[in-house]
Amino acid sequence: MVSKRLRQILLVVFGVAVLGLFVPIAFGIMPRVFFEASCSAGRSFGTSIACYGFVWNALTTAVFIGIVGPVIGTYLVHREMALIGETLAHAAFAGVAVGTLLFAGSGWGTPLLLSALVAGIVGALAVQFLADRTGSYGDVPIAIMLTGSFALGTLVISLGGGFATVDINSILFGSIATVGGGSVLLMAVLSIAVVGTVALTYKPLLYITFDEEAARVARFNVSAYNTLLIVLTAMVVVGSMQILGVILVAAMLVVPVAAAAQLTNGFRDSLFAAVLVG
């Protein structure tokens, strides 16, 4: 086990790095002298990798995904909903397919992102509805939505003749090396919004994760917080889908949390450790 003191030091160092380095890069306010100094420092070690803007975009985006994925994933894993990320990614994939059919010729722009987000949220609410109404185990509604949404997306793509205006492979597999400034800013804003929401609702989300009956006794609106968690998950999945792709989105929600569980005891320590692993 990693000592609590060491985890705290690592967390502080990481937090300072994010606030002082990656947030300014994402919002385009990092002074140019920083990039010039980084380029010069890299060349002194025989590499020019720090001289390219796309490298900083990729690194910054990866850091934000590494934060926001485990933050949400910690709750999902402890609720035995590890595959919900994969399910919502497939739902968003169906949304992209339908959006492409409706907005043919628009390319991968706002209409498709919007349709993916809507489909992801609808899929999330459908999973919650099935779980509440049927009394099925958590993995049954997830399996139904996962297979159904991917089948729908594949069917729509077939009917649309392949959609020459959209690279389906980029949706399935993603590409962090081609992330633009807009996507970096999107992930930064999304990460701040999600982490801020989780921080404000930490206690009720913790209650519903481990004991919904106790949450009801404490007079928390369990249905509302369940919906909030699953909508936040949909937002994270859709925001990350262009970078990680449908195939790998679930990995960032689950793998860091599983690794952190081997290093820590307790929910809060596990959450912080998962962020560091991510």
Secondary structure by P-SEA (a helix, b strand, c coil): cccaaaaaaaaaaaaaaaaacaaaaaaccccaaaaaaaaaaaaaacccccccaaaaaaaaaaaaaaaaaaaaaaaaaaacccaaaaaaaaaaaaaaaaaaaaaccccccaaaaaaaaaaaaaaaaaaaaaaacccccaaaaaaaaaaaaaaaaaaaaaaaccccccccccccccccccccaaaaaaaaaaaaaaaaaaaaaaaaaaaaaccaaaaaaaccaaaaaaaaaaaaaaaaaaaaccccccccccccccaaaaaaaaccccaaaaaaaaaaac
